[in-house]
Amino acid sequence: MLKSIQGIVRRIAQALRQRGSFTQNFALMLSATTVTTVVGLMLSPVMSRLYAPAAYGLFAVFNGLVSNLTMISTLAYPSAFLLPRKEEKFRALVQLSVLLATANFGIVSLAFMLLQDSLLRWLQVEALGNWIYAVPATAFVYNLMLIMNACYVRTKEFRKQAGINVITSLAGRSLTLAAGFLLHGSATGLLLGEVFTKVMGTGVVYFSGINRQIRTLTSSFSWTRIWAVGYEYREYPLYVATGGYLNTLALQLPVLVMTGAFGPTNVGFYAFSTSLLELPLGLVGAAISPVFLQKVTETYEHEPNRLPKLCISLYNKLFYVGLVPFGIITVYGDWIFGFVFGSRWEAAGIFTTYLGCYYLFRLASYATSPIYAVLRKQRLALWGVVLLVVVRAFSLGIGVYADDINLGMILFGLGSLAVTFCIDMNILYMLNISWWLVAVRSATLVLLTLIVLYTTRVVIQYLA
């Protein structure tokens, strides 16, 4: 037993020392996201007492608009950066992505200037005021950062990415905290911090090495080549971009629906609860996603038979890592939020109890989500997202019709869980993995964990 453990430790240590290995790249990204996640968790009690739920509601609407614009701006062409073997095709994809982002910025800015009042009234966020003009600019800057980060994934420069992520996150949170004190908890502090983080991140990425490649990028500019790669990778705007936008819409549906039906305060509760649920996903997911995407693309190209084993191994690990933490947040969410963040945020804790199990399987899906793209099955991915949007919209619609936000969020969480789980099982089926065994084991472990935790809660309440 001891020799076996020593052997595992030696293999891990050897992989960590091997430059460019999956283990080393993952460790670099994980260390960076660990720092930012820990800082976020430490500052959350301060932020929750500094900013009111209504401020978080306006912040969520602003972020939702930026996210939606970001998804449609480049038509998902940066997602294809790993695929071209020839550098000239890769550079043409970069040029196409920048052109699309620039055109979108100009068109949307003009539209916002013409439709500002109507848009603010429709979303019932008149308090955003002139901040609406910052939406297209923020989306444009963020698109440039995503394009440059995609270039770094292609060249496996994860060390740079890790350092940049830490610097920008710490600086952005510091500004948000300082602005909150100076502006007495106004939503402007949250918005300033978000815009500053994206602008600084883009600048740091650019001057970390991308700036030295601009001459090569511009000198190779060719409209003919740009049109050619745009057509060659046409499935990305047709399926990936559409699916990505619908996925973003699915995430933003509670914000869009609740703003009009239940007011910005309830939106703030939802936004704050999901921002904390996203922290562990950011810790693991942000570390895994770029590294795993590069790894599965490379594996499928050179050793396709290893792809199923690689996928199910990571799926199981992510599931086991998240099982207990998300189980605890599902059972004790209202207690945790009330104790840590204050009584006014207890409603946000109740929302986390509705969403905890869904986030567990969303974490595990980081092992399956790249597979559709690698197998060029983007159409299936699109149908999965369409189903998710329909189920979520129907769930929230029932809550609005019944004038019961809790009913809407319960159905939202259960529906999201069911669709995500089915999509994951479909991917495992495509990889010739015994998906039904995975399904039975996962469901059994979740039920047992929840039973134990709920029993513990009942005992604590009885003794108290």
C-alpha positions as CSV (number, residue, x, y, z in Angstrom):
1,M,0.0,0.0,0.0
2,L,2.8,2.4,1.0
3,K,4.8,1.6,-2.1
4,S,1.7,2.2,-4.2
5,I,1.2,5.7,-2.7
6,Q,4.8,6.5,-3.1
7,G,4.6,5.5,-6.8
8,I,1.6,7.8,-7.3
9,V,3.4,10.7,-5.6
10,R,6.5,10.1,-7.7
11,R,4.5,10.1,-11.0
12,I,2.6,13.3,-10.0
13,A,5.9,15.0,-9.0
14,Q,7.5,13.9,-12.3
15,A,4.5,15.2,-14.3
16,L,4.6,18.5,-12.4
17,R,8.3,19.0,-13.4
18,Q,7.6,18.2,-17.0
19,R,7.2,21.5,-18.8
20,G,4.0,21.8,-20.8
21,S,2.4,18.6,-19.3
22,F,-1.3,18.5,-18.6
23,T,-0.5,18.1,-14.8
24,Q,1.8,21.1,-14.7
25,N,-0.6,23.3,-16.8
26,F,-3.5,22.3,-14.6
27,A,-1.5,23.0,-11.4
28,L,-0.6,26.5,-12.7
29,M,-4.2,27.4,-13.5
30,L,-5.5,25.8,-10.3
31,S,-3.0,27.8,-8.1
32,A,-4.1,31.0,-9.8
33,T,-7.8,30.4,-9.4
34,T,-7.3,29.2,-5.8
35,V,-5.8,32.6,-4.9
36,T,-8.6,34.5,-6.5
37,T,-11.3,32.2,-5.1
38,V,-9.9,32.5,-1.5
39,V,-9.8,36.3,-1.8
40,G,-13.3,36.3,-3.1
41,L,-14.6,34.2,-0.2
42,M,-12.7,36.3,2.3
43,L,-14.2,39.6,0.9
44,S,-17.7,38.3,0.5
45,P,-18.9,39.0,4.1
46,V,-17.6,42.6,3.7
47,M,-19.1,43.1,0.3
48,S,-22.5,41.7,1.5
49,R,-22.6,44.3,4.2
50,L,-21.3,47.1,2.0
51,Y,-23.7,46.6,-1.0
52,A,-27.5,46.1,-0.7
53,P,-29.4,43.4,-2.7
54,A,-30.8,46.1,-5.1
55,A,-27.2,47.1,-6.0
56,Y,-26.4,43.5,-6.8
57,G,-29.5,43.4,-8.9
58,L,-28.4,46.3,-11.1
59,F,-25.0,44.8,-11.3
60,A,-26.5,41.5,-12.5
61,V,-28.5,43.3,-15.2
62,F,-25.3,45.1,-16.5
63,N,-23.3,41.9,-16.5
64,G,-26.1,40.1,-18.3
65,L,-26.1,42.7,-21.1
66,V,-22.3,42.5,-21.4
67,S,-22.4,38.7,-21.4
68,N,-25.1,38.6,-24.1
69,L,-23.2,41.0,-26.4
70,T,-19.9,39.1,-25.8
71,M,-21.4,35.9,-27.0
72,I,-22.8,37.2,-30.3
73,S,-19.9,39.6,-31.1
74,T,-17.3,37.1,-32.5
75,L,-19.7,34.4,-33.5
76,A,-17.6,31.9,-31.5
77,Y,-14.7,31.8,-33.9
78,P,-12.1,32.1,-31.1
79,S,-13.3,28.7,-30.0
80,A,-11.8,27.3,-33.2
81,F,-8.3,28.7,-32.6
82,L,-7.0,25.2,-31.5
83,L,-8.1,23.5,-34.8
84,P,-6.0,25.0,-37.7
85,R,-2.7,23.2,-38.2
86,K,-1.4,26.0,-40.5
87,E,-0.4,29.3,-38.8
88,E,-1.9,31.4,-41.7
89,K,-5.3,29.9,-41.0
90,F,-5.0,30.6,-37.3
91,R,-4.0,34.2,-37.9
92,A,-6.9,34.6,-40.3
93,L,-9.3,33.4,-37.6
94,V,-7.8,35.9,-35.2
95,Q,-8.3,38.7,-37.7
96,L,-11.8,37.7,-38.4
97,S,-12.6,37.6,-34.7
98,V,-11.2,41.1,-34.1
99,L,-13.1,42.5,-37.1
100,L,-16.4,41.0,-35.9
101,A,-15.9,42.4,-32.4
102,T,-15.1,45.8,-33.7
103,A,-18.2,45.9,-36.1
104,N,-20.4,44.7,-33.2
105,F,-19.1,47.5,-31.0
106,G,-20.0,50.2,-33.5
107,I,-23.4,48.9,-34.4
108,V,-24.5,48.3,-30.7
109,S,-23.1,51.6,-29.5
110,L,-25.3,53.4,-32.1
111,A,-28.3,51.3,-31.2
112,F,-27.9,52.1,-27.5
113,M,-27.6,55.8,-28.2
114,L,-30.9,55.7,-30.1
115,L,-32.8,53.3,-27.8
116,Q,-31.4,54.2,-24.3
117,D,-34.7,55.3,-22.7
118,S,-36.8,52.5,-24.2
119,L,-34.2,49.8,-23.2
120,L,-34.0,51.0,-19.6
121,R,-37.8,51.1,-19.3
122,W,-38.2,47.6,-20.8
123,L,-35.6,46.2,-18.3
124,Q,-37.0,48.3,-15.5
125,V,-33.4,49.4,-14.6
126,E,-33.6,53.2,-15.1
127,A,-31.1,53.4,-12.2
128,L,-28.4,52.3,-14.6
129,G,-28.7,55.6,-16.4
130,N,-25.7,56.5,-18.5
131,W,-24.0,53.2,-17.5
132,I,-25.9,51.7,-20.4
133,Y,-23.4,53.3,-22.7
134,A,-20.6,51.4,-21.0
135,V,-22.1,48.0,-22.0
136,P,-20.9,47.9,-25.6
137,A,-17.5,49.2,-24.7
138,T,-17.1,46.7,-21.9
139,A,-18.2,43.9,-24.1
140,F,-15.7,44.9,-26.8
141,V,-12.8,45.1,-24.4
142,Y,-13.7,41.7,-22.9
143,N,-13.9,40.2,-26.4
144,L,-10.4,41.4,-27.1
145,M,-9.2,39.7,-23.8
146,L,-11.0,36.5,-24.7
147,I,-9.4,36.5,-28.2
148,M,-5.9,36.9,-26.7
149,N,-6.5,34.3,-24.0
150,A,-7.6,31.8,-26.8
151,C,-4.3,32.5,-28.5
152,Y,-2.4,31.7,-25.3
153,V,-4.4,28.4,-25.0
154,R,-3.2,27.5,-28.5
155,T,0.5,28.2,-27.5
156,K,0.1,26.5,-24.1
157,E,1.2,29.7,-22.2
158,F,-0.8,28.8,-19.1
159,R,1.8,30.3,-16.8
160,K,1.2,33.8,-18.2
161,Q,-2.6,33.3,-18.0
162,A,-2.4,32.2,-14.4
163,G,-0.4,35.3,-13.3
164,I,-2.6,37.7,-15.3
165,N,-5.8,36.2,-13.8
166,V,-4.5,36.7,-10.2
167,I,-3.3,40.3,-10.8
168,T,-6.5,41.5,-12.5
169,S,-8.8,39.8,-10.1
170,L,-7.1,41.2,-7.0
171,A,-6.9,44.7,-8.5
172,G,-10.6,44.6,-9.5
173,R,-11.8,43.4,-6.1
174,S,-9.7,46.1,-4.4
175,L,-11.3,48.8,-6.5
176,T,-14.8,47.4,-5.9
177,L,-14.2,47.4,-2.2
178,A,-12.7,50.9,-2.1
179,A,-15.5,52.3,-4.3
180,G,-18.1,50.7,-2.1
181,F,-16.7,52.6,1.0
182,L,-16.3,55.9,-0.9
183,L,-19.7,55.7,-2.6
184,H,-21.6,54.4,0.4
185,G,-22.6,51.1,-1.2
186,S,-23.9,52.5,-4.5
187,A,-24.1,50.1,-7.4
188,T,-21.6,52.3,-9.2
189,G,-18.9,50.7,-7.1
190,L,-19.7,47.3,-8.4
191,L,-19.9,48.5,-12.0
192,L,-16.6,50.4,-11.7
193,G,-14.9,47.3,-10.4
194,E,-16.2,45.1,-13.2
195,V,-15.3,47.5,-16.0
196,F,-11.8,48.2,-14.5
197,T,-11.2,44.4,-14.2
198,K,-11.9,43.8,-17.8
199,V,-10.0,46.8,-19.1
200,M,-7.0,46.0,-16.9
201,G,-7.1,42.4,-17.9
202,T,-7.1,43.2,-21.6
203,G,-4.2,45.6,-21.2
204,V,-2.1,43.2,-19.1
205,V,-2.7,40.3,-21.6
206,Y,-1.8,42.6,-24.5
207,F,1.5,43.8,-23.1
208,S,2.5,40.3,-21.8
209,G,3.6,39.3,-25.3
210,I,0.7,39.7,-27.7
211,N,1.9,43.2,-28.6
212,R,5.0,41.7,-30.2
213,Q,2.9,39.7,-32.6
214,I,0.7,42.5,-34.0
215,R,3.1,43.2,-36.9
216,T,2.9,39.6,-38.0
217,L,-0.8,39.6,-37.6
218,T,-1.4,42.8,-39.7
219,S,1.1,42.0,-42.4
220,S,-0.6,38.7,-43.2
221,F,-4.0,40.3,-43.5
222,S,-6.0,38.9,-46.5
223,W,-9.7,39.3,-47.1
224,T,-9.7,36.2,-49.3
225,R,-8.1,34.1,-46.5
226,I,-10.5,35.5,-43.9
227,W,-13.5,34.7,-46.0
228,A,-12.1,31.2,-46.6
229,V,-11.6,30.4,-42.9
230,G,-14.9,31.9,-42.0
231,Y,-16.6,29.4,-44.4
232,E,-14.4,26.5,-43.4
233,Y,-15.4,26.9,-39.7
234,R,-18.9,27.9,-40.4
235,E,-20.3,25.5,-37.9
236,Y,-19.0,27.8,-35.2
237,P,-21.4,30.7,-35.9
238,L,-24.1,28.3,-36.9
239,Y,-24.0,26.0,-33.9
240,V,-21.4,27.1,-31.3
241,A,-22.3,30.8,-31.3
242,T,-26.0,30.1,-31.3
243,G,-25.6,27.5,-28.5
244,G,-23.3,29.8,-26.6
245,Y,-25.7,32.7,-26.8
246,L,-28.6,30.5,-25.8
247,N,-26.5,29.1,-22.9
248,T,-25.8,32.7,-21.8
249,L,-29.5,33.5,-22.1
250,A,-30.3,30.4,-20.0
251,L,-28.0,31.7,-17.3
252,Q,-29.5,35.2,-17.5
253,L,-33.2,34.2,-17.6
254,P,-33.8,34.6,-13.9
255,V,-32.3,38.1,-14.1
256,L,-34.4,39.1,-17.1
257,V,-37.6,37.5,-15.7
258,M,-37.3,38.5,-12.1
259,T,-36.4,42.1,-12.8
260,G,-39.8,42.8,-14.2
261,A,-41.8,40.3,-12.1
262,F,-40.3,40.5,-8.6
263,G,-38.0,43.6,-8.6
264,P,-34.2,44.3,-8.4
265,T,-33.9,43.2,-4.8
266,N,-34.8,39.6,-5.6
267,V,-32.5,39.8,-8.6
268,G,-29.8,40.8,-6.2
269,F,-30.5,37.8,-4.0
270,Y,-30.2,35.5,-7.0
271,A,-27.1,37.3,-8.3
272,F,-25.3,37.1,-4.9
273,S,-26.2,33.5,-4.4
274,T,-25.0,32.4,-7.8
275,S,-21.8,34.5,-7.5
276,L,-20.8,32.4,-4.5
277,L,-21.9,29.1,-6.2
278,E,-19.7,30.1,-9.1
279,L,-16.6,30.5,-6.9
280,P,-15.9,26.7,-6.6
281,L,-16.7,26.3,-10.3
282,G,-14.3,29.1,-11.1
283,L,-11.7,27.5,-8.9
284,V,-11.8,24.1,-10.6
285,G,-13.5,25.0,-13.9
286,A,-11.3,28.0,-14.9
287,A,-8.2,25.9,-14.1
288,I,-9.4,22.8,-16.0
289,S,-11.3,24.2,-19.0
290,P,-8.5,25.7,-21.1
291,V,-6.0,22.9,-20.2
292,F,-8.5,20.1,-20.7
293,L,-9.8,21.5,-24.0
294,Q,-6.2,21.6,-25.3
295,K,-5.6,18.1,-24.0
296,V,-8.7,16.4,-25.4
297,T,-8.1,18.1,-28.8
298,E,-4.6,16.8,-28.9
299,T,-5.6,13.3,-27.6
300,Y,-8.4,13.0,-30.2
301,E,-6.0,13.9,-33.0
302,H,-3.2,11.5,-32.0
303,E,-4.7,8.8,-29.7
304,P,-8.5,8.8,-30.1
305,N,-8.9,5.5,-28.2
306,R,-7.8,7.3,-25.0
307,L,-10.5,9.9,-25.1
308,P,-13.3,8.0,-23.3
309,K,-10.9,7.1,-20.4
310,L,-9.7,10.7,-20.1
311,C,-13.2,12.0,-20.0
312,I,-14.8,9.6,-17.5
313,S,-11.7,9.9,-15.2
314,L,-12.1,13.6,-14.9
315,Y,-15.9,13.4,-14.7
316,N,-15.7,11.1,-11.7
317,K,-13.0,13.2,-10.0
318,L,-15.0,16.4,-10.4
319,F,-18.2,14.7,-9.1
320,Y,-16.5,13.4,-6.0
321,V,-14.8,16.8,-5.3
322,G,-18.1,18.6,-5.4
323,L,-20.4,16.1,-3.8
324,V,-20.1,17.1,-0.2
325,P,-19.5,20.9,-0.6
326,F,-22.6,21.3,-2.8
327,G,-24.5,18.9,-0.6
328,I,-23.8,21.1,2.4
329,I,-24.9,24.3,0.5
330,T,-28.1,22.5,-0.6
331,V,-29.0,21.6,3.0
332,Y,-27.5,24.4,5.0
333,G,-27.5,27.3,2.5
334,D,-30.0,29.5,4.5
335,W,-28.1,29.0,7.8
336,I,-24.7,29.7,6.2
337,F,-25.8,32.9,4.4
338,G,-27.7,34.3,7.5
339,F,-24.7,33.6,9.8
340,V,-21.8,34.7,7.4
341,F,-23.4,37.6,5.5
342,G,-26.1,38.9,7.8
343,S,-29.8,38.3,8.1
344,R,-30.8,40.4,5.1
345,W,-29.0,37.8,2.8
346,E,-30.8,34.8,4.2
347,A,-33.1,34.8,1.1
348,A,-30.1,34.4,-1.1
349,G,-29.1,31.4,1.0
350,I,-32.5,29.8,0.3
351,F,-31.9,30.3,-3.5
352,T,-28.6,28.3,-3.1
353,T,-30.5,25.4,-1.6
354,Y,-32.6,25.2,-4.8
355,L,-29.5,25.3,-7.0
356,G,-26.9,23.3,-5.1
357,C,-27.4,19.9,-6.8
358,Y,-27.6,21.5,-10.2
359,Y,-24.2,23.1,-9.6
360,L,-22.7,19.8,-8.6
361,F,-23.5,18.3,-12.0
362,R,-22.5,21.5,-13.8
363,L,-19.1,21.1,-12.2
364,A,-18.8,17.5,-13.4
365,S,-19.8,18.7,-16.9
366,Y,-16.5,20.4,-17.3
367,A,-15.2,17.0,-18.2
368,T,-17.8,16.5,-20.9
369,S,-18.5,19.9,-22.4
370,P,-15.5,20.0,-24.7
371,I,-16.4,16.7,-26.3
372,Y,-19.1,18.0,-28.7
373,A,-16.6,20.5,-30.2
374,V,-13.8,17.9,-30.5
375,L,-16.1,15.4,-32.2
376,R,-17.5,18.3,-34.4
377,K,-21.0,17.5,-33.0
378,Q,-22.0,21.2,-32.4
379,R,-25.5,20.6,-33.7
380,L,-26.2,18.2,-30.8
381,A,-24.7,20.7,-28.4
382,L,-27.1,23.4,-29.8
383,W,-30.2,21.2,-29.3
384,G,-29.1,20.6,-25.7
385,V,-28.9,24.3,-25.0
386,V,-32.2,24.9,-26.7
387,L,-33.8,22.3,-24.4
388,L,-32.2,24.0,-21.3
389,V,-33.6,27.4,-22.3
390,V,-37.1,26.0,-22.9
391,V,-37.1,24.2,-19.6
392,R,-35.8,27.1,-17.6
393,A,-38.2,29.6,-19.3
394,F,-41.2,27.3,-18.6
395,S,-40.1,26.8,-14.9
396,L,-39.7,30.6,-14.3
397,G,-43.0,31.2,-16.2
398,I,-44.9,29.0,-13.7
399,G,-43.3,31.0,-10.9
400,V,-44.4,34.3,-12.4
401,Y,-47.9,33.0,-13.2
402,A,-48.3,31.8,-9.6
403,D,-46.6,34.9,-8.3
404,D,-44.3,32.7,-6.3
405,I,-40.6,33.3,-6.7
406,N,-39.6,30.3,-4.6
407,L,-41.7,27.9,-6.8
408,G,-40.1,29.4,-9.9
409,M,-36.6,28.9,-8.5
410,I,-37.3,25.4,-7.3
411,L,-38.5,24.3,-10.7
412,F,-35.6,26.3,-12.3
413,G,-33.1,24.3,-10.3
414,L,-34.7,20.9,-10.8
415,G,-35.1,21.5,-14.6
416,S,-31.5,22.7,-15.0
417,L,-30.3,19.7,-13.1
418,A,-32.3,17.2,-15.2
419,V,-31.2,18.7,-18.6
420,T,-27.5,19.0,-17.6
421,F,-27.5,15.4,-16.4
422,C,-29.1,14.1,-19.6
423,I,-26.6,16.0,-21.7
424,D,-23.7,14.5,-19.8
425,M,-25.1,11.0,-20.1
426,N,-25.6,11.5,-23.9
427,I,-21.9,12.5,-24.2
428,L,-20.8,9.4,-22.3
429,Y,-23.0,7.3,-24.5
430,M,-21.3,8.8,-27.6
431,L,-17.9,7.8,-26.1
432,N,-19.1,4.2,-25.6
433,I,-19.0,4.5,-21.9
434,S,-21.6,2.6,-19.7
435,W,-23.6,5.8,-19.0
436,W,-26.3,4.0,-17.1
437,L,-23.8,2.8,-14.5
438,V,-22.5,6.4,-14.1
439,A,-26.1,7.6,-13.8
440,V,-27.2,5.1,-11.1
441,R,-24.0,5.6,-9.1
442,S,-24.3,9.4,-9.3
443,A,-28.0,9.5,-8.3
444,T,-27.4,7.1,-5.4
445,L,-24.5,9.0,-4.0
446,V,-26.4,12.3,-4.2
447,L,-29.4,10.9,-2.5
448,L,-27.4,9.2,0.3
449,T,-25.4,12.5,0.9
450,L,-28.6,14.6,1.1
451,I,-30.2,12.1,3.5
452,V,-27.2,12.2,5.8
453,L,-27.0,16.0,5.7
454,Y,-30.8,16.5,6.2
455,T,-30.8,14.0,9.1
456,T,-28.0,16.0,10.7
457,R,-29.9,19.3,10.2
458,V,-33.0,17.8,11.9
459,V,-30.9,16.6,14.8
460,I,-29.3,20.0,15.3
461,Q,-32.7,21.7,15.2
462,Y,-34.1,19.2,17.7
463,L,-31.2,19.7,20.1
464,A,-31.3,23.4,19.8
